[in-house]
């Protein structure tokens, strides 16, 4: 049997449409390809964005900013040494892009110039860390992508 141009074009279209339909159905049904929004209330968070920009600019003006190190005990967040750690308050938010069930918040209440996040709270891999902190009425923001 001989296939002419018309039959070949029709077969190519059928093959292409079949591939696209397979791809669309797989992406909608398979749980491995399910991705969620970073936050449920996206638009309200967007309105607060300028406030975050101002806090980040304040943090850039510091002589010494927050640093972090990974140790056997966990993730150690060290605050600037030129500030009295007793006057530092705020919140640490760790976001896991691959699994929202691992996300958590920690309130900053320091008895030492550093904050230790225990190793058992952190799973190996990528984390987004957001530290929203205040010192003597001034607000600062530290954001970083870390691999733990």
C-alpha positions in Angstrom: 0.0 0.0 0.0 1.3 3.4 -1.0 0.9 6.5 1.3 0.4 9.7 -0.6 1.0 13.3 0.7 -2.5 13.8 1.9 -2.5 10.6 4.0 0.9 11.5 5.5 -0.2 14.9 6.5 -3.4 13.6 8.2 -1.3 10.9 10.0 1.2 13.6 11.2 -1.7 15.8 12.5 -3.3 12.8 14.3 0.1 11.9 15.8 0.8 15.5 16.9 -2.7 15.9 18.4 -2.4 12.6 20.2 0.9 13.7 21.8 -0.5 17.0 22.9 -3.6 15.3 24.4 -1.4 12.8 26.3 0.8 15.6 27.6 -2.2 17.7 28.8 -3.9 14.8 30.5 -0.7 13.6 32.2 0.0 17.1 33.5 -3.5 17.4 34.9 -3.8 14.0 36.5 -0.3 13.0 37.7 0.4 14.3 41.3 4.1 14.6 40.6 3.5 17.6 38.4 1.2 19.3 40.9 2.5 22.7 41.9 0.9 25.1 44.4 1.0 28.9 44.8 3.5 30.3 47.3 0.7 31.9 49.2 -3.1 31.5 49.1 -3.7 35.2 49.5 -1.4 36.3 46.6 -2.9 39.8 45.9 -2.9 40.9 49.6 0.7 39.9 49.8 1.5 41.9 46.7 0.2 45.0 48.3 2.7 44.6 51.2 5.6 44.3 48.8 6.7 47.9 49.0 7.0 47.6 52.7 9.4 44.6 52.2 11.5 46.7 49.7 11.9 49.5 52.3 12.9 46.9 54.9 15.5 45.4 52.5 16.9 48.8 51.8 17.3 49.4 55.5 19.1 46.1 55.9 21.5 47.1 53.0 22.5 50.2 54.9 23.7 48.2 57.9 27.5 48.0 58.5 27.0 44.3 59.3 24.0 42.2 58.3 22.7 38.8 59.3 24.8 35.8 58.6 24.1 32.1 58.9 26.1 28.9 59.1 25.2 25.3 58.9 26.4 23.1 61.8 25.7 19.7 63.3 23.1 21.2 65.6 21.2 23.0 62.8 21.1 26.3 61.1 22.7 29.2 63.2 21.5 32.7 62.3 23.9 35.3 63.7 22.6 38.8 64.2 24.9 41.9 63.9 27.4 42.1 66.7 27.1 45.9 67.0 23.5 45.6 68.1 22.2 44.7 71.5 20.5 41.3 70.8 18.0 41.8 73.7 16.3 44.6 71.6 16.0 42.5 68.5 12.5 41.0 67.8 10.8 39.7 64.7 10.0 36.5 62.8 11.9 33.9 60.8 10.0 32.2 58.0 11.4 29.1 56.3 9.7 28.2 53.0 10.3 24.9 51.3 9.4 25.3 47.5 8.9 21.6 47.0 6.6 20.9 49.9 4.4 23.5 51.7 3.9 21.1 54.6 7.5 21.7 55.7 7.2 25.5 55.9 7.4 27.0 59.4 7.7 30.2 61.4 9.8 31.0 64.4 9.5 34.1 66.5 12.7 35.8 67.3 13.4 35.8 71.1 17.1 36.0 71.7 19.1 35.1 74.9 22.3 35.0 72.8 23.4 37.0 69.7 22.3 34.1 67.5 19.2 31.9 66.8 19.6 28.2 66.3 17.1 26.3 64.2 17.4 22.7 65.2 18.6 20.2 62.6 15.5 18.0 63.0 13.3 20.8 61.7 15.2 21.1 58.4 15.2 18.6 55.6 18.2 18.5 53.2 17.6 20.6 50.1 16.6 24.1 49.0 15.0 26.5 51.5 13.9 30.1 51.2 14.6 32.0 54.4 12.9 35.3 55.2 13.9 37.1 58.4 11.7 40.1 59.2 13.2 41.8 62.2 13.1 45.0 64.2 15.7 46.8 66.3 15.0 50.0 68.2 11.9 50.7 66.1 13.6 50.2 62.7 12.5 47.3 60.5 14.8 45.1 58.5 14.4 42.2 56.1 16.8 39.5 55.2 16.0 37.1 52.4 18.2 34.3 51.1 18.0 31.0 49.2 19.9 28.3 51.1 20.8 24.7 50.4 20.7 22.8 53.6 
